[in-house]
Amino acid sequence: MSRLFFKGSLPPDDEFKYYVKKGTTRIARVEGPFSVDTREGLMHCEDGYLALDNNDDPYPIAKDVFDTVYEPAD
């Protein structure tokens, strides 16, 4: 049986380690609502970005998440 995690039932803090992504991500700005057929199924985004993972599979990133997590590559 698989385990279900939600905000109130996460493992203890000492089990989490910090990681930085090794590569760059290709991202395009998409204004307004859009949907993306991802490996996990159809995902919706009210306003944000369309990104491609290392296998060129698309996924959405909400604008507020993008603004706090991503910065331009050199």
Stockholm file with secondary structure:
# STOCKHOLM 1.0

chainA/1-74         MSRLFFKGSLPPDDEFKYYVKKGTTRIARVEGPFSVDTREGLMHCEDGYLALDNNDDPYPIAKDVFDTVYEPAD
#=GR chainA/1-74 SS CCCCCCGGGCCCGGGCCCCCCSSCCEEEEECSCEEEEETTEEEEESSEEEEECTTCCEEEEEHHHHHHHCCCCC
#=GC SS_cons        CCCCCCGGGCCCGGGCCCCCCSSCCEEEEECSCEEEEETTEEEEESSEEEEECTTCCEEEEEHHHHHHHCCCCC
//
